[in-house]
Amino acid sequence: MRLGPDITRIAALLGEPARANMLSALMGGQALTAGELAREAGITPQTASAHLARLEAGGLLTRRRQGRHSYFTLAGPDVAEAMEQLIVLAGRAGHLRTRPGPRDPALRRARVCYDHLAGDAGVAMLDALVAQGRIADHDGALALTEKGRVFASDFDLDLDAPGRRPLCRACLDWSVRRSHLAGVMGAALLSRIYALGWARRIEGTRVVQFSAPGEAAFRATFKVPL
């Protein structure tokens, strides 16, 4: 590109399979060590270290040292959302895995996208919030309404997040190919769902599993099937 930011450097970082696999493993928002990321990518620790250094230098990863270990996380929710968009594009172009994994149905039903709810449950939740007048959708630009602020207060959501992150943001869902809710409110809703005990994240995966009472409470609150 002759004008604006150079996207080719980011594209080159994302275009290597091992690096893409490591970034995908971090889309659940958790911190992982270099060894854990090497196993996710199917490469040696030495090779993983070189890839992680490039991702960190490219601004896609953040490294945090704790004792003898270094932990890596995505540099921000925008990286996770960009990865989600690329997965949608890959699917639309027909670049699919030939053998879907056993957790694919659970991932499609409800999963973490960095720090907010995605999958069928996330899309249904956003649809309900828009239908109930709690979020206004202006051609994909989302805004919290006054009715939504009342709901947020009643549902005990913490919307006072630091930084410049948008309050409500549409994130295109790779499995449904429609938007789920990201931004401060998306993160607050998932945190509240966890706090209420409606659902938990399955360790080592991005799958969000609802309990039977939690599923009933989710349906009652958002007036949606799950």
Residue frames relative to the residue before (quaternion, step in Angstrom):
aa qw qx qy qz dx dy dz
M 1.0000 0.0000 0.0000 0.0000 0.00 0.00 0.00
R 0.3636 -0.7508 0.5105 0.2085 3.56 -0.86 0.94
L 0.7712 0.2357 -0.1383 0.5750 3.58 1.19 -0.52
G 0.7846 0.3299 -0.2359 0.4689 3.56 -1.18 0.59
P 0.7485 -0.3874 0.2787 0.4605 3.58 -1.31 -0.06
D 0.4614 -0.6795 0.5057 0.2639 3.55 -1.17 0.68
I 0.1905 -0.8200 0.5322 0.0901 3.59 -0.22 1.25
T 0.5313 0.6594 -0.4154 0.3323 3.59 1.17 -0.37
R 0.6186 0.5433 -0.3553 0.4427 3.61 1.03 -0.64
I 0.6621 0.4804 -0.3037 0.4885 3.58 0.96 -0.85
A 0.6391 0.5325 -0.3258 0.4493 3.58 0.96 -0.86
A 0.6502 0.5144 -0.3157 0.4615 3.59 1.00 -0.81
L 0.6415 0.5189 -0.3246 0.4625 3.59 1.03 -0.75
L 0.7141 0.4530 -0.2499 0.4716 3.56 0.94 -0.90
G 0.6507 0.5836 -0.3062 0.3771 3.57 1.15 -0.60
E 0.5977 0.5396 -0.3737 0.4603 3.60 1.24 -0.09
P 0.5167 -0.6997 0.3824 0.3118 3.65 -0.57 1.08
A 0.6631 0.5021 -0.3284 0.4476 3.62 0.85 -0.85
R 0.6684 0.4862 -0.3092 0.4704 3.58 0.93 -0.84
A 0.6343 0.5269 -0.3305 0.4591 3.58 1.01 -0.79
N 0.6515 0.5098 -0.3154 0.4650 3.59 1.00 -0.78
M 0.6510 0.5049 -0.3252 0.4643 3.59 0.99 -0.75
L 0.6473 0.5013 -0.3198 0.4769 3.59 0.97 -0.77
S 0.6352 0.5287 -0.3292 0.4568 3.58 1.00 -0.79
A 0.6423 0.5334 -0.3212 0.4470 3.58 1.03 -0.78
L 0.6986 0.4572 -0.2586 0.4859 3.58 1.18 -0.56
M 0.4726 0.7067 -0.4319 0.3011 3.60 1.22 -0.06
G 0.5891 0.5702 -0.3695 0.4375 3.56 1.26 -0.18
G 0.5620 -0.6481 0.3651 0.3616 3.58 1.28 0.02
Q 0.5772 0.5975 -0.3862 0.4009 3.60 1.23 -0.12
A 0.4485 -0.6517 0.5349 0.2966 3.56 -1.31 0.32
L 0.0705 -0.7990 0.5970 0.0120 3.58 -0.92 0.92
T 0.4848 -0.6510 0.4988 0.3039 3.54 -1.20 0.56
A 0.6724 -0.4764 0.3684 0.4304 3.56 -1.30 0.21
G 0.6420 0.5309 -0.3257 0.4472 3.59 1.02 -0.79
E 0.6506 0.5066 -0.3120 0.4720 3.57 0.98 -0.84
L 0.6747 0.4848 -0.2948 0.4722 3.57 0.97 -0.82
A 0.5949 0.5532 -0.3633 0.4562 3.58 1.11 -0.61
R 0.6579 0.4975 -0.3095 0.4731 3.59 0.98 -0.84
E 0.6251 0.5368 -0.3389 0.4541 3.60 1.02 -0.77
A 0.7369 0.4185 -0.2198 0.4833 3.56 1.02 -0.85
G 0.3982 -0.7345 0.4657 0.2916 3.60 1.24 -0.30
I 0.5687 0.5686 -0.3863 0.4516 3.57 1.08 0.78
T 0.6239 -0.5392 0.3996 0.4004 3.58 -1.26 0.19
P 0.6344 -0.5346 0.3859 0.4036 3.62 -1.18 0.44
Q 0.6343 0.5371 -0.3382 0.4414 3.59 1.00 -0.76
T 0.6637 0.4837 -0.3011 0.4846 3.58 0.95 -0.87
A 0.6278 0.5451 -0.3301 0.4469 3.57 1.02 -0.82
S 0.6309 0.5475 -0.3360 0.4351 3.59 0.97 -0.83
A 0.6538 0.5050 -0.3136 0.4682 3.57 0.98 -0.82
H 0.6619 0.4979 -0.3069 0.4689 3.58 0.94 -0.85
L 0.6601 0.5130 -0.3128 0.4508 3.59 0.93 -0.87
A 0.6195 0.5382 -0.3417 0.4579 3.57 1.04 -0.74
R 0.6620 0.4957 -0.3070 0.4708 3.60 0.98 -0.80
L 0.6569 0.5050 -0.3121 0.4648 3.59 0.98 -0.82
E 0.6411 0.5125 -0.3177 0.4748 3.56 1.05 -0.76
A 0.6656 0.4958 -0.3015 0.4693 3.58 0.93 -0.88
G 0.6851 0.4862 -0.2766 0.4667 3.57 1.13 -0.64
G 0.5339 -0.6745 0.3775 0.3427 3.57 1.29 0.06
L 0.5227 0.6502 -0.4074 0.3716 3.58 1.23 0.33
L 0.7696 0.2553 -0.1350 0.5695 3.57 1.22 -0.52
T 0.2034 -0.7250 0.6405 0.1510 3.52 -1.34 0.44
R 0.2341 -0.7729 0.5788 0.1130 3.56 -0.96 0.96
R 0.0391 -0.7768 0.6283 0.0180 3.57 -1.01 0.85
R 0.2569 -0.7791 0.5561 0.1332 3.55 -0.74 1.08
Q 0.0395 0.7700 -0.6348 0.0512 3.54 -1.01 0.91
G 0.8102 -0.0725 -0.0044 0.5816 3.54 -0.29 1.27
R 0.8046 -0.2271 0.1960 0.5124 3.56 -0.83 -1.02
H 0.6918 0.4933 -0.2703 0.4527 3.57 1.23 -0.23
S 0.2552 -0.7077 0.6321 0.1857 3.50 -1.33 0.48
Y 0.1607 -0.7767 0.6050 0.0704 3.54 -0.96 0.95
F 0.2094 -0.7924 0.5671 0.0823 3.53 -0.99 0.90
T 0.0155 -0.7611 0.6483 0.0077 3.53 -1.14 0.77
L 0.6037 -0.5058 0.4427 0.4285 3.55 -1.26 0.21
A 0.5738 -0.6332 0.4017 0.3292 3.56 -1.06 0.73
G 0.7943 -0.1665 0.1054 0.5746 3.59 1.21 -0.30
P 0.6865 -0.4867 0.3354 0.4236 3.57 -1.25 0.20
D 0.5837 0.5908 -0.3842 0.4033 3.58 1.12 -0.51
V 0.6055 0.5420 -0.3597 0.4585 3.59 1.14 -0.60
A 0.6509 0.5066 -0.3125 0.4711 3.59 0.96 -0.87
E 0.6682 0.4985 -0.3065 0.4594 3.58 0.93 -0.86
A 0.6270 0.5213 -0.3386 0.4695 3.59 1.07 -0.70
M 0.6353 0.5174 -0.3276 0.4705 3.59 1.02 -0.78
E 0.6321 0.5322 -0.3293 0.4570 3.59 0.98 -0.83
Q 0.6514 0.5089 -0.3170 0.4650 3.59 0.99 -0.83
L 0.6568 0.5120 -0.3163 0.4543 3.59 0.98 -0.82
I 0.6122 0.5343 -0.3505 0.4656 3.59 1.08 -0.67
V 0.6218 0.5277 -0.3332 0.4732 3.58 1.05 -0.78
L 0.6694 0.5003 -0.3021 0.4587 3.59 0.87 -0.95
A 0.6463 0.5202 -0.3247 0.4542 3.59 0.97 -0.85
G 0.6605 0.5058 -0.3082 0.4614 3.56 0.98 -0.82
R 0.6592 0.5144 -0.3044 0.4564 3.55 1.00 -0.85
A 0.6934 0.4564 -0.2693 0.4882 3.56 1.12 -0.68
G 0.5627 -0.6397 0.3711 0.3694 3.59 1.28 0.00
H 0.5001 0.6387 -0.4407 0.3843 3.59 1.26 0.24
L 0.1694 0.8125 -0.5263 0.1848 3.56 0.31 1.30
R 0.5486 -0.5675 0.4870 0.3738 3.53 -1.26 0.40
T 0.4670 -0.6964 0.4675 0.2799 3.56 -0.97 0.82
R 0.7879 0.1977 -0.1166 0.5715 3.59 1.12 -0.55
P 0.2610 -0.7791 0.5483 0.1560 3.60 -0.15 1.22
G 0.4895 -0.6790 0.4702 0.2796 3.57 -1.07 0.75
P 0.6621 -0.5375 0.3513 0.3865 3.59 -1.24 0.39
R 0.6835 0.4850 -0.2994 0.4560 3.59 1.14 -0.48
D 0.3935 0.7602 -0.4599 0.2361 3.60 1.23 -0.10
P 0.6587 0.4921 -0.3477 0.4506 3.68 0.81 -0.78
A 0.6613 0.4954 -0.3110 0.4696 3.61 0.98 -0.79
L 0.6338 0.5220 -0.3301 0.4656 3.59 1.05 -0.74
R 0.6618 0.5004 -0.3075 0.4659 3.56 1.00 -0.78
R 0.6468 0.5317 -0.3239 0.4405 3.56 1.07 -0.66
A 0.7675 -0.2068 0.1780 0.5801 3.61 0.78 -0.99
R 0.1465 0.7830 -0.5884 0.1389 3.55 -0.78 1.04
V 0.5123 -0.5988 0.5111 0.3432 3.53 -1.37 0.17
C 0.0747 -0.7244 0.6816 0.0718 3.54 -1.12 0.78
Y 0.7952 -0.1968 0.0205 0.5732 3.54 0.11 1.44
D 0.7798 -0.2716 0.1888 0.5315 3.65 0.29 -1.15
H 0.6855 0.4292 -0.2945 0.5090 3.59 1.20 0.35
L 0.6015 -0.6056 0.4073 0.3250 3.54 -1.28 0.43
A 0.0479 -0.7920 0.6085 -0.0158 3.56 -0.88 1.03
G 0.6044 0.5500 -0.4269 0.3873 3.54 -1.33 0.00
D 0.7954 -0.2828 0.2138 0.4916 3.55 -1.31 -0.25
A 0.6699 0.5161 -0.3000 0.4414 3.57 0.93 -0.94
G 0.6733 0.5021 -0.2995 0.4526 3.59 0.93 -0.86
V 0.6578 0.4963 -0.3075 0.4758 3.58 0.98 -0.85
A 0.6524 0.5112 -0.3145 0.4628 3.60 0.96 -0.87
M 0.6395 0.5309 -0.3287 0.4485 3.59 1.01 -0.79
L 0.6647 0.4803 -0.3118 0.4798 3.60 0.92 -0.84
D 0.6152 0.5431 -0.3502 0.4515 3.61 0.96 -0.81
A 0.6736 0.5035 -0.2952 0.4534 3.56 0.94 -0.92
L 0.6546 0.5168 -0.3168 0.4518 3.59 0.93 -0.87
V 0.6474 0.4915 -0.3142 0.4905 3.59 1.07 -0.72
A 0.6700 0.5083 -0.3046 0.4472 3.60 0.88 -0.95
Q 0.7033 0.4573 -0.2558 0.4803 3.59 1.09 -0.73
G 0.5142 -0.6767 0.4006 0.3423 3.59 1.28 0.05
R 0.4716 0.6824 -0.4388 0.3455 3.57 1.21 0.37
I 0.7462 0.1492 -0.1132 0.6388 3.53 1.29 -0.45
A 0.2653 -0.7457 0.5911 0.1553 3.56 -0.97 0.89
D 0.1761 -0.7777 0.5989 0.0740 3.55 -0.93 0.96
H 0.0452 -0.7980 0.6003 -0.0274 3.56 -0.42 1.29
D 0.7763 -0.3220 0.1625 0.5170 3.58 0.15 1.33
G 0.7880 -0.3190 0.1489 0.5052 3.56 0.89 0.98
A 0.6208 0.4839 -0.3494 0.5084 3.60 1.24 -0.24
L 0.1892 -0.8245 0.5290 0.0676 3.58 -0.48 1.20
A 0.0132 -0.7859 0.6180 -0.0164 3.55 -1.09 0.78
L 0.4288 -0.6843 0.5291 0.2607 3.56 -1.02 0.83
T 0.3052 -0.7616 0.5474 0.1648 3.58 -0.80 1.03
E 0.6757 -0.4495 0.3688 0.4531 3.56 -1.29 0.05
K 0.6233 0.5257 -0.3284 0.4767 3.57 1.04 -0.76
G 0.6440 0.5242 -0.3100 0.4630 3.55 1.09 -0.73
R 0.6328 0.5245 -0.3319 0.4628 3.58 1.05 -0.71
V 0.6150 0.5232 -0.3415 0.4811 3.58 1.08 -0.68
F 0.6445 0.5143 -0.3134 0.4711 3.57 0.97 -0.88
A 0.6527 0.5254 -0.3179 0.4437 3.59 0.91 -0.93
S 0.6568 0.4993 -0.3019 0.4776 3.57 1.01 -0.82
D 0.6758 0.4939 -0.2905 0.4636 3.59 0.90 -0.93
F 0.7186 0.4309 -0.2390 0.4908 3.58 1.07 -0.77
D 0.4228 -0.7492 0.4185 0.2912 3.56 1.40 0.15
L 0.2706 0.7632 -0.5321 0.2473 3.56 0.87 1.02
D 0.3061 -0.7239 0.5895 0.1866 3.55 -1.07 0.79
L 0.0385 -0.8305 0.5551 -0.0270 3.57 -0.34 1.27
D 0.5368 0.6299 -0.3955 0.3984 3.58 1.28 0.18
A 0.1451 0.8059 -0.5546 0.1482 3.57 0.56 1.18
P 0.4680 -0.6778 0.4797 0.3023 3.60 -0.99 0.73
G 0.6973 0.4866 -0.3370 0.4043 3.55 -1.28 0.26
R 0.6114 -0.5856 0.4203 0.3266 3.52 -1.36 -0.09
R 0.3162 0.7652 -0.5080 0.2375 3.58 1.15 0.35
P 0.4924 -0.6729 0.4534 0.3149 3.61 -0.87 0.86
L 0.5723 -0.6012 0.4356 0.3483 3.55 -1.15 0.63
C 0.7861 0.0295 0.0124 0.6173 3.58 0.93 -0.93
R 0.0607 0.7968 -0.5971 0.0701 3.54 -0.90 0.92
A 0.3681 -0.7096 0.5549 0.2301 3.57 -0.99 0.83
C 0.0687 -0.7748 0.6283 0.0119 3.57 -0.91 1.00
L 0.3832 -0.7507 0.4891 0.2244 3.57 -0.53 1.16
D 0.3334 -0.7817 0.5059 0.1477 3.55 -0.65 1.19
W 0.4340 -0.7391 0.4456 0.2585 3.59 -0.68 1.06
S 0.7179 0.4534 -0.2764 0.4502 3.62 0.98 -0.70
V 0.7380 0.3660 -0.2161 0.5242 3.60 1.07 -0.67
R 0.2446 -0.7946 0.5023 0.2377 3.57 1.24 -0.62
R 0.5993 0.4143 -0.4005 0.5558 3.49 1.08 0.92
S 0.6216 -0.6097 0.3542 0.3413 3.57 -1.20 0.39
H 0.1477 -0.7067 0.6773 0.1414 3.47 -1.34 0.56
L 0.5939 -0.6201 0.4025 0.3175 3.59 -1.28 0.27
A 0.0596 -0.7680 0.6376 0.0032 3.53 -0.81 1.12
G 0.5471 0.6216 -0.4457 0.3401 3.57 -1.22 -0.36
V 0.7787 -0.3464 0.2450 0.4622 3.54 -1.34 -0.11
M 0.6928 0.4756 -0.2943 0.4552 3.58 0.88 -0.90
G 0.6163 0.5420 -0.3522 0.4498 3.60 1.00 -0.71
A 0.6655 0.4896 -0.2956 0.4796 3.57 0.98 -0.87
A 0.6569 0.5207 -0.3116 0.4474 3.58 0.97 -0.85
L 0.6429 0.5265 -0.3248 0.4516 3.58 1.01 -0.77
L 0.6710 0.4792 -0.3131 0.4713 3.60 0.90 -0.85
S 0.6252 0.5322 -0.3383 0.4599 3.59 1.00 -0.76
R 0.6644 0.4979 -0.3004 0.4695 3.57 1.00 -0.83
I 0.6119 0.5421 -0.3424 0.4632 3.59 1.04 -0.75
Y 0.6457 0.4964 -0.3127 0.4888 3.59 1.01 -0.81
A 0.6784 0.5202 -0.2972 0.4253 3.57 0.84 -1.04
L 0.6789 0.4818 -0.2824 0.4767 3.57 1.07 -0.72
G 0.4644 -0.7006 0.4291 0.3307 3.58 1.26 -0.20
W 0.3703 0.7442 -0.4846 0.2723 3.58 1.21 0.34
A 0.8068 0.0175 0.0498 0.5885 3.56 1.01 -0.81
R 0.1328 -0.7603 0.6266 0.1084 3.53 -1.31 0.28
R 0.4612 -0.6565 0.5165 0.2993 3.50 -1.22 0.43
I 0.4213 -0.6959 0.5208 0.2588 3.58 -0.89 0.95
E 0.4999 -0.6969 0.4268 0.2868 3.55 -0.64 1.14
G 0.8252 0.2268 -0.1910 0.4806 3.53 -1.00 0.92
T 0.7239 0.3378 -0.2306 0.5556 3.59 1.28 0.12
R 0.5024 -0.6099 0.5051 0.3470 3.55 -1.36 -0.08
V 0.4456 0.7189 -0.4378 0.3047 3.57 1.29 -0.01
V 0.1718 -0.7353 0.6478 0.1009 3.56 -1.05 0.90
Q 0.1208 -0.8155 0.5657 0.0203 3.56 -0.59 1.19
F 0.2595 -0.7675 0.5719 0.1287 3.56 -0.73 1.12
S 0.3976 -0.6555 0.5794 0.2766 3.55 -1.13 0.67
A 0.6608 -0.5015 0.3600 0.4270 3.60 -1.24 0.29
P 0.6797 0.4475 -0.3133 0.4896 3.66 0.87 -0.79
G 0.6358 0.5371 -0.3284 0.4467 3.58 1.07 -0.73
E 0.6308 0.5220 -0.3283 0.4710 3.56 1.04 -0.76
A 0.6484 0.5130 -0.3154 0.4658 3.57 0.99 -0.83
A 0.6630 0.4965 -0.3047 0.4703 3.59 0.98 -0.84
F 0.6163 0.5395 -0.3339 0.4665 3.59 1.06 -0.76
R 0.6660 0.4966 -0.3003 0.4687 3.59 0.91 -0.94
A 0.6770 0.4983 -0.3006 0.4505 3.58 0.93 -0.88
T 0.6763 0.5058 -0.2977 0.4452 3.58 0.96 -0.82
F 0.8038 0.2820 -0.1243 0.5089 3.56 0.84 -0.99
K 0.3667 -0.7611 0.4706 0.2546 3.60 1.31 0.02
V 0.5433 0.5917 -0.4114 0.4307 3.56 0.90 0.95
P 0.4760 -0.6040 0.5314 0.3552 3.59 -1.24 0.31
L 0.1642 -0.7664 0.6091 0.1215 3.57 -1.20 0.38
